[in-house]
Amino acid sequence: MPVRKNAVLVTAGLAGVVIAAAMVTASTPASAKIVKYCQGGNHMHYGSGSGPTKRAARRAAIASWSGFTVFEYGSAWGRFSNARLRRTSCAKSGTAWSCSVEGNPCRRAR
């Protein structure tokens, strides 16, 4: 009987370890594993754009931000989704939308 009791305790212990490991893995965002290099301090780049829809205006603003960032640092730095401290603001005037974006340029580690 003691052997069976020990086997049950070991199995329960292993199950607890597996569940704890799964919880830690699930609570760690995938982006936390991506190493980025960012321009020093809070060096921000800005972009603005307009369009018939909010989505179009936001895309134009991001394209503006990206174009200047690529010009200054190269294509590895031009993804707005990699930028740190990203901000977007949009407003509608009549039938047109205008948006502005800002962010600290970053690139992924190679």
C-alpha positions in Angstrom: 0.0 0.0 0.0 2.8 2.6 0.7 4.1 2.2 -2.9 0.7 3.0 -4.3 0.4 6.0 -2.0 3.8 7.3 -3.1 2.9 6.9 -6.7 -0.2 8.9 -6.3 1.7 11.7 -4.5 4.3 11.8 -7.2 1.7 11.9 -10.0 -0.2 14.7 -8.2 3.1 16.6 -7.7 4.0 16.3 -11.3 0.6 17.5 -12.4 0.9 20.5 -10.2 4.3 21.4 -11.7 2.9 21.0 -15.2 -0.1 23.2 -14.4 2.2 25.9 -12.8 4.5 25.9 -15.8 1.6 26.3 -18.2 0.2 29.2 -16.2 3.6 31.0 -16.3 4.0 30.4 -20.0 0.5 31.6 -20.7 0.9 34.8 -18.7 4.1 35.8 -20.6 3.3 37.7 -23.7 5.0 36.6 -26.9 6.3 40.1 -27.4 8.3 39.9 -24.2 10.6 37.4 -25.9 11.4 39.7 -28.8 14.5 41.8 -28.3 14.3 45.3 -29.7 16.9 48.0 -30.1 15.5 51.5 -29.9 16.8 55.0 -30.6 18.2 56.6 -27.5 16.0 58.2 -24.9 12.6 59.3 -26.0 13.6 60.2 -29.5 10.2 60.4 -31.2 9.3 60.5 -34.9 6.0 61.9 -36.1 3.7 61.3 -39.1 0.4 62.7 -40.2 -2.2 61.7 -42.9 -5.7 62.2 -44.0 -8.3 60.1 -45.8 -12.0 59.5 -46.3 -12.1 57.0 -43.5 -10.4 56.8 -40.1 -8.6 53.6 -41.2 -7.3 55.3 -44.4 -6.1 58.4 -42.5 -4.3 56.2 -39.9 -2.6 54.2 -42.6 -1.5 57.4 -44.3 -0.1 58.7 -41.0 1.8 55.5 -40.4 3.2 55.5 -43.9 4.4 59.1 -43.3 6.1 58.0 -40.0 7.6 55.0 -41.7 8.9 56.9 -44.7 10.8 59.4 -42.7 12.1 56.8 -40.3 13.4 54.6 -43.1 15.0 57.7 -44.7 16.8 58.5 -41.4 17.7 55.0 -40.1 17.1 52.4 -42.8 14.4 49.9 -43.5 14.9 47.8 -40.3 13.7 50.7 -38.3 10.6 51.6 -40.4 7.9 49.3 -38.8 5.5 51.4 -36.7 4.4 48.2 -34.9 8.0 47.9 -33.5 8.1 51.5 -32.2 8.1 52.1 -28.5 5.8 54.7 -26.9 3.4 54.6 -29.9 0.5 57.1 -29.9 -2.2 57.7 -32.5 -4.8 60.4 -32.5 -7.5 61.0 -35.1 -10.2 63.5 -35.7 -13.1 63.9 -38.2 -13.7 67.2 -39.9 -16.7 67.2 -42.3 -16.4 64.0 -44.3 -12.6 63.6 -44.0 -10.5 62.1 -41.3 -7.0 63.2 -40.2 -4.6 61.3 -38.0 -1.3 61.8 -36.4 1.1 59.2 -35.0 4.3 59.3 -33.0 6.7 56.7 -31.8 10.3 56.0 -30.7 11.8 54.0 -33.6 12.9 50.5 -32.8 14.2 47.5 -34.7 14.1 43.8 -33.9 17.4 42.2 -32.9 19.0 40.2 -35.7 
